[in-house]
Amino acid sequence: MKPDTSSLSPARRDLARPALSAFFNICDKWRLTSDQTRTLLGRPPRSTFYRWRRVRTGVLTHDALERISCVLGIYKALHILFVEPAQADGWIKRANLATLFDGGSALDRMLGGQVADLSAVRQYLDSQCGWA
């Protein structure tokens, strides 16, 4: 049974394909596992997650859109801060002495499971770019 999308605004329905495509492309560049990728999305049901991954469209919750937005912002900031794409993409897995990360990696923090974890990493990077 397909979910009823008639109550969603056209703009929200139209966001799903580009949002999911960008999100999964970033997770691939970061070489994340399916479990890590699913956690960043808020742990949707496995069947939903794999359908989204396969067809790159579906009904996204506000929570999923917010999480994807954070990941896009993190990716953008990293590619502004680092000239080399490999360095930018590898940063999330490297240990970091900043107070926010306490010696762990940004990915460790992002995998905390809460939108606030993703938002904290994004805010940290935004401040490094001089945007905050």
C-alpha positions as CSV (number, residue, x, y, z in Angstrom):
1,M,0.0,0.0,0.0
2,K,1.5,3.4,-1.1
3,P,1.4,6.2,1.4
4,D,-1.0,9.1,0.7
5,T,1.1,12.0,-0.6
6,S,-1.9,14.2,-1.6
7,S,-1.6,16.3,1.5
8,L,2.1,17.1,0.9
9,S,2.9,20.3,-0.8
10,P,4.2,20.0,-4.4
11,A,7.5,21.5,-3.3
12,R,8.0,18.8,-0.6
13,R,7.1,16.0,-3.0
14,D,9.6,17.5,-5.5
15,L,12.4,17.6,-3.0
16,A,12.6,13.8,-2.5
17,R,14.4,12.8,-5.7
18,P,17.2,15.5,-5.6
19,A,17.5,15.2,-1.8
20,L,17.9,11.5,-1.8
21,S,20.2,11.4,-4.8
22,A,22.5,14.0,-3.3
23,F,22.4,12.3,0.1
24,F,23.3,8.8,-1.2
25,N,26.0,10.2,-3.5
26,I,27.6,11.9,-0.5
27,C,27.4,8.8,1.7
28,D,29.0,6.8,-1.2
29,K,31.9,9.4,-1.4
30,W,32.3,9.2,2.4
31,R,32.4,5.3,2.0
32,L,29.7,4.8,4.7
33,T,28.1,1.5,5.4
34,S,24.4,1.0,4.8
35,D,23.9,0.9,8.6
36,Q,25.8,4.3,9.0
37,T,23.9,5.8,6.1
38,R,20.6,4.6,7.6
39,T,21.5,6.1,11.0
40,L,22.2,9.4,9.4
41,L,18.7,9.3,7.9
42,G,17.1,8.6,11.3
43,R,16.9,4.8,11.0
44,P,13.9,4.5,8.8
45,P,12.5,1.0,8.4
46,R,14.9,-1.2,6.4
47,S,12.5,-1.7,3.5
48,T,11.9,2.0,3.2
49,F,15.7,2.8,3.4
50,Y,16.5,0.2,0.7
51,R,13.7,1.4,-1.5
52,W,14.9,5.0,-1.2
53,R,18.4,3.9,-2.0
54,R,17.3,2.0,-5.0
55,V,14.8,4.4,-6.6
56,R,16.0,7.7,-5.0
57,T,12.5,8.9,-4.3
58,G,9.7,8.4,-1.8
59,V,7.8,10.3,0.9
60,L,10.4,12.0,3.2
61,T,9.5,13.0,6.7
62,H,10.4,16.5,8.0
63,D,13.0,14.7,10.1
64,A,14.6,13.0,7.1
65,L,14.7,16.2,5.1
66,E,16.3,18.1,8.1
67,R,19.0,15.3,8.4
68,I,19.7,15.4,4.6
69,S,20.0,19.2,4.8
70,C,22.6,18.9,7.5
71,V,24.6,16.3,5.6
72,L,24.5,18.6,2.5
73,G,25.7,21.5,4.5
74,I,28.5,19.5,6.1
75,Y,29.6,18.3,2.6
76,K,29.5,21.8,1.2
77,A,31.5,23.3,4.1
78,L,34.1,20.6,3.8
79,H,34.6,21.2,0.1
80,I,35.0,24.9,0.8
81,L,37.5,24.4,3.6
82,F,39.7,21.7,1.8
83,V,41.0,22.1,-1.7
84,E,41.5,18.4,-2.3
85,P,38.2,16.5,-2.6
86,A,39.8,13.4,-1.0
87,Q,40.9,15.4,2.0
88,A,37.4,17.0,2.3
89,D,35.7,13.6,2.1
90,G,38.1,11.9,4.5
91,W,37.8,14.6,7.2
92,I,34.6,13.1,8.8
93,K,36.5,9.9,9.7
94,R,39.6,11.4,11.1
95,A,40.1,11.9,14.8
96,N,39.6,15.5,15.9
97,L,40.8,17.3,19.0
98,A,38.1,20.0,18.9
99,T,36.0,20.0,22.1
100,L,32.9,19.0,20.1
101,F,34.5,15.7,19.0
102,D,36.6,14.9,22.2
103,G,39.2,13.1,20.2
104,G,36.7,11.1,18.1
105,S,35.7,11.8,14.5
106,A,32.9,13.9,13.2
107,L,31.3,10.8,11.9
108,D,31.3,9.3,15.5
109,R,29.4,12.4,16.6
110,M,27.0,12.3,13.6
111,L,26.2,8.7,14.3
112,G,24.8,9.7,17.7
113,G,21.4,9.3,16.1
114,Q,19.9,12.7,16.9
115,V,19.4,15.5,14.5
116,A,21.2,17.7,17.0
117,D,24.4,15.6,16.4
118,L,24.3,16.4,12.7
119,S,23.4,20.0,13.4
120,A,26.3,20.4,15.8
121,V,28.8,19.2,13.2
122,R,27.3,21.5,10.6
123,Q,27.4,24.5,13.0
124,Y,31.0,23.7,13.8
125,L,31.9,23.6,10.1
126,D,29.9,26.7,9.4
127,S,31.9,28.6,12.1
128,Q,35.1,27.3,10.5
129,C,34.0,28.8,7.2
130,G,33.2,32.1,9.0
131,W,29.4,31.8,8.4
132,A,28.3,31.6,12.0
